[in-house]
Amino acid sequence: MHWSNQRRFKKGKFSVSTKRFLGYDKDREGNLIINEEQAAIVRRIFNDYLSGLGASRIAKGLEADEIENISGNVKWAESSIRDILKNEKYCGDARLQKTITTALYT
């Protein structure tokens, strides 16, 4: 499994699940594409946070405006907001092969 992952990374192929990834979809080739409707929600979350609001107040604001989360519910959990704010993929810092072993048998 590890070897096949390395081969895919060398070929420039990677897999990011978009099933519960707000703001992105995949095209037929598996490339990430921006879902503009959902991306507006993500931008709002980051803008609200940068304006000084905490996760709880952001969640309450989204609920007050009846904005649906990734599950299609209007109820937003504070933890969901924190997860979005901490997710490295939204910041462009995702590293898919975080560790390597250079000397396996030493």
FENBELGI-V220025 format. One record per backbone hydrogen bond with DSSP energy under -0.5 kcal/mol. NH is the residue of the N-H (numbers start at 1). CO is the residue of the C=O. E is the energy in kcal/mol with one decimal. If there is no record, write none. Layout:
[[NH/CO/E] [NH/CO/E]]
This chain:
[[5/1/-2.1] [6/2/-2.2] [7/3/-2.2] [8/4/-2.2] [9/5/-2.4] [10/6/-2.4] [11/7/-1.6] [12/9/-1.3] [13/8/-2.9] [21/18/-1.1] [22/20/-0.6] [24/21/-1.6] [25/33/-2.7] [27/31/-2.2] [30/27/-1.7] [33/25/-2.8] [35/23/-2.4] [36/34/-0.9] [39/35/-3.0] [40/36/-1.7] [41/37/-0.7] [41/38/-0.5] [42/38/-1.9] [43/39/-2.7] [44/40/-2.0] [45/41/-2.4] [46/42/-2.3] [47/43/-2.9] [48/44/-3.0] [49/45/-2.2] [50/46/-2.6] [51/47/-1.3] [52/49/-1.6] [53/48/-2.3] [58/54/-2.3] [59/55/-2.5] [60/56/-2.2] [61/57/-2.1] [62/58/-2.3] [63/59/-2.3] [64/60/-2.5] [65/61/-1.7] [66/63/-1.5] [67/62/-2.6] [69/73/-3.2] [72/69/-1.9] [81/77/-1.5] [82/78/-2.2] [83/79/-2.5] [84/80/-2.0] [85/81/-2.4] [86/82/-1.9] [87/83/-1.1] [87/84/-0.5] [90/87/-1.0] [91/87/-0.7] [92/88/-0.6] [93/88/-2.3] [102/100/-0.6] [104/102/-0.5] [106/103/-0.8]]
